[in-house]
Amino acid sequence: MSWKRGRAYSQDLRDRVLEARDGGLTCREVAARFDVSPSYVVKVAARRDKTGTRTPGGRGQPPRKLARHMALLAAHVGDRPDATLADRRRWLEETHGVTVSLKTVWVALKTLGLSLKKSPACERAAAA
């Protein structure tokens, strides 16, 4: 089975691993059977026991300093799609008193699923 770093295993595999573990096999036996690591078997079972869910967890969380400002940041991106990371950082500091690094702003935008690309209209204006 090929697995790519950073991607969750399929729900089908997750369910089969948990069923085999509940069936009495050891973590190492389950890992060998499904070609996963023993730590994965332990972690998926612990997550199910702790949260009661068989699904994978979320991918990332917003930076703590910006957690309360994520909706405002998304609205700002909608209002000013051509602003740079430095512009957004300056806006956060001036309007909300939050001092963060450029990387923190970038991670927040990535968490929101927002693109850092400029709009085609901005590219046409820059070319002229």
C-alpha positions in Angstrom: 0.0 0.0 0.0 1.4 3.4 -0.9 0.9 6.2 1.6 1.8 9.8 1.1 3.1 11.8 4.0 0.6 14.2 5.5 -2.5 12.4 4.2 -4.9 10.3 6.3 -5.4 6.7 5.7 -8.8 5.8 4.1 -11.8 5.3 6.3 -12.1 1.7 5.0 -8.6 0.8 6.2 -9.1 2.6 9.5 -12.3 0.5 10.1 -10.5 -2.8 9.2 -7.6 -2.0 11.5 -9.9 -1.3 14.4 -12.0 -4.4 13.8 -8.8 -6.5 13.7 -7.5 -4.9 16.9 -10.9 -5.5 18.6 -10.8 -9.1 17.3 -7.9 -9.9 19.6 -4.8 -9.4 17.4 -1.9 -7.5 18.9 -0.9 -4.1 17.5 2.1 -5.6 15.7 0.0 -8.3 14.1 -2.5 -5.8 12.9 0.2 -3.6 11.6 1.8 -6.4 9.7 -1.5 -7.5 8.2 -2.5 -4.1 6.9 1.0 -2.8 6.1 0.8 0.1 8.6 3.0 1.1 11.5 2.3 -0.3 15.0 2.1 3.3 16.3 -0.7 4.0 13.8 -2.7 1.1 15.2 -2.2 2.3 18.8 -3.0 5.9 17.8 -6.2 5.1 15.9 -7.5 2.9 18.7 -6.6 5.6 21.3 -8.4 8.2 19.3 -11.5 6.0 19.0 -11.5 5.2 22.7 -10.9 8.9 23.7 -13.3 10.6 21.3 -15.7 7.9 20.3 -15.1 8.6 16.6 -13.4 6.5 13.9 -12.7 9.4 11.6 -9.4 11.2 11.3 -8.9 14.5 13.1 -8.8 17.9 11.5 -5.8 19.1 9.6 -4.2 21.9 11.5 -5.5 24.6 13.7 -5.4 28.4 13.4 -2.5 30.1 15.1 -3.5 30.8 18.7 -2.9 34.5 18.5 -5.3 34.7 15.5 -8.0 32.2 16.6 -10.4 34.9 17.6 -9.8 36.9 14.5 -10.1 34.3 11.8 -13.6 35.4 10.6 -12.3 39.0 10.4 -9.3 38.0 8.5 -11.4 36.1 6.0 -13.6 39.1 5.6 -10.5 41.3 5.1 -9.3 39.0 2.3 -12.7 39.3 0.6 -12.6 43.1 0.8 -8.9 43.4 -0.2 -7.9 40.3 -2.2 -4.8 42.1 -3.6 -3.2 42.9 -0.2 0.1 41.3 0.7 0.9 39.4 3.8 2.7 42.4 5.2 -0.4 44.5 4.5 -2.6 42.0 6.4 -0.1 41.9 9.3 -0.1 45.7 9.5 -3.9 45.7 9.4 -4.1 43.2 12.2 -1.8 45.3 14.3 -3.5 48.7 13.6 -7.1 47.6 13.9 -7.0 44.7 16.4 -3.7 45.3 18.3 -2.4 41.8 17.4 1.3 41.6 16.6 2.2 38.5 14.6 4.8 37.3 12.1 4.3 37.0 8.4 4.4 33.3 8.8 1.6 33.4 11.3 -0.6 35.3 8.8 0.4 32.9 6.1 -0.6 29.8 8.2 -3.9 31.5 9.2 -4.7 32.1 5.5 -3.7 28.5 4.6 -5.9 27.2 7.5 -8.8 29.2 6.1 -8.2 27.6 2.7 -7.6 31.0 1.1 -5.3 31.5 -1.9 -2.3 33.8 -1.8 -2.5 34.2 -5.6 -3.3 37.6 -7.0 -6.5 37.9 -9.0 -6.2 38.0 -12.9 -7.4 41.6 -12.8 -4.4 42.6 -10.7 -2.1 40.9 -13.1 -3.5 42.7 -16.1 -3.2 46.1 -14.2 0.4 45.4 -13.3 1.3 44.5 -16.9 0.0 47.8 -18.2 
